[in-house]
């Protein structure tokens, strides 16, 4: 399973670190382009800001059957709000 961390402030920076340590972090996204770039370089993953996130979200797929409905709702919210 691969995980993209959306938001690198507050708890997001801790989640990013742990996901990297687990070897599942594939990308970071933050509205602050500089912070997103900083974390992507620190953890050697892709970087996204709110504009490029829309393209990235369209490629995401849920990894567990029970997550599908919640995933679809979140994906639609992200696509509508960006």
Buried (B, 14 or more C-beta within 10 A) or exposed (E): EEBBBBBBEEEBBEBBBEBBEEEEBBBBBBBEBEBBBBBBEBBEBBBBBBEBBEEBBEEEEBEEEEEEEEBEEBBEEBEEEB
